[in-house]
Structure formats: structure tokens, C-alpha cells
Amino acid sequence: MGVVGAGRVGPALAASLRLAGHRPVAVSGVSDTSRRRAEAMLPDVPLVPPAEVLQRADLVLLTVPDDALPGLVTGLAETGAVRPGQLLVHTSGRYGAKVLDPALRAGALPLALHPAMTFTGTPVDVQRLAGCSFGVTAPEELRMAAQALVIEMGGEPEWISEENRPLYHAALALGANHLVTLVSQSMELLRTAGVEAPDRMLGPLLGAALDNALRSGDAALTGPVARGDAGTVAAHVTELRRHAPQAVDGYLAMARATADRALAHGLLKPELAEDLLGVLANRPGEANGTDGTEGTEGPEGNAR
């Protein structure tokens, strides 16, 4: 087994496969951080150029950024680094197996195995692979090989068609990547509001919200948007414009999406939606009221 690209993903997958009995023989990394990571997670494995990784290994993990993958595959194939019968596995969520076509024409066996997991670049990643879903795309004759590799890493294969890979990846990015941004913004705002331990405050709340959403979908929607509390939402927008103007557009976009879903599922009453959608129309002079004063709220507007 060899690894081309010692970012956060490659060393973790290689370490996991080593536990399953595979023998890592070579790894490549460009930056000093990548090299240190490879040395820490794959000790005693030689650091060599990408072409030499392919010379030494029967199974090669291509764990480079999405935009670098097509050029890497083409270059390796054109320089004769790819050997017939060699298993080439990339971990890009965006691409299926077709991005490996240049290597396929050189006789390699192409697999796309994308772990649906966020990585830290530390040994904890190996533990997180247990039960992790992998988005798998492979030729029919290689499905058993793909499934075996995923299971050896402790994961669960989920078959994704070639044409659905970009949509699959967009769905994961929408949920996971944007979640980090939302949580970070929320913690910054809580600190501004005087909360000393925003992580401790948010942990139980966000854990419960995630669990409810996974169990119940849109039925788990709650908060002022789903209730149609236009006054509360207007107050939110006012405070965000004052303290965190960079967060306003994101708040409004997510609130509009939430309102649409709440309306579609009967959670937001139509008679309350008009005022709410007016607030969410992103007209700065009307965020509070038509005269710029704060909108009227019910006695429990800020407590729920």
C-alpha cells in the first residue's frame, strides 16, 4: 500500500488499512506539515516522490485535493508510473471512477472511496472511521474489492452513481462544512454577548438539535422563524447589523430557507408568514419597522 498526498485523509486511511493487515511501503507529501503528519501516523514508512510510491505499491491511495486530482492522474499515466493490475483508489467526494480513466487505459483498477467524515490529521481519525459511511463508485467488476476495502477500514459502503457524485458531495458540504461556519459564528456572537463558555452552552443544544433533525427531519424545526415571530427575527437582524454585519447575509439566507420548509410542512402559519418574509427581504431600513424603530414583540418573544 502507498499514499500519494499526506494531507489529513491519506495517513488516517493508511493507518486504518495497516491495522487490517495491509503493509504501507511508501508515502509522498509536499509540505513540511504533511511530512510531519506522515512520519507521526505512518512511522518508518519512506517518504518518496509520487511516481516512486506507484513503483513500490500494489494498492495506491490518491488523497490529494479535488482540483489537483485530474492533473495528477493524467501525469502519472503519461509518465508510465501506472502499472497494469494496480489498484488506484482516490478519496475525492466530487469525482467518481471516471477521473481515473487515464490510469484505467494504462491497466490500473479504478476505485472512488470517499469517507463521509471530517478529519483532524491526528490518530483520532482512525477511531472515527468505525461505522463511517463511504461514498463508493466503482466498475461493476470491482465492487467486491471496493466493499472489502471499506469494511477493512471499519466503514460502511454507500453506492453512488457516477453522475450523482457532484450532488452527493454538495449535500455533504452543505451539512458538514457549513455547520462549522454556523457554529463558529454562533460562538463568536455568544462571546460578544458576554457568555464565558459558549462551547459549553451550545454543546447540549446543538447535540439535541442534530439528533432531532436526523430522527424527524423538518418536523424538528423550532425557533422564531418556524413560529412566525417576525418581531423577534427583526430584533435579531438589528443586533447582527450592529455587532456582526458579516453574519447578516448568512442569517437571512438560512432564515428564508427555514421559513420555506416550515411553510411547506405546515409548521409556519400562512397568516404569520407575510410579516416574517417582509423582515427577511433584506431591506436594511425595514429590518425593525417602517420608521426604523424596533418591531413589536409579544411578552414571550425573546424567551422561547
Secondary structure, DSSP 8 states (H G I E B T S, - for coil): -EEE--SSSHHHHHHHHHHTT----EEE--SHHHHHHHHHHSTT--B--HHHHHHH-SEEEE---GGGHHHHHHHHHHTT---TT-EEEE--SS--SGGGHHHHHTT-EEEEEEE-S---SSTHHHHHTTT-EEEEE--GGGHHHHHHHHHHTT-EEEE--GGGHHHHHHHHIIIIIHHHHHHHHHHHHHHHTT-S-HHHHHHHHHHHHHHHHHHHGGGG--SHHHHT-HHHHHHHHHHHHHH-GGGHHHHHHHHHHHHHHHHHTT-S-HHHHHHHHHHTT--GGGSS-TTSS-----TTTTT-
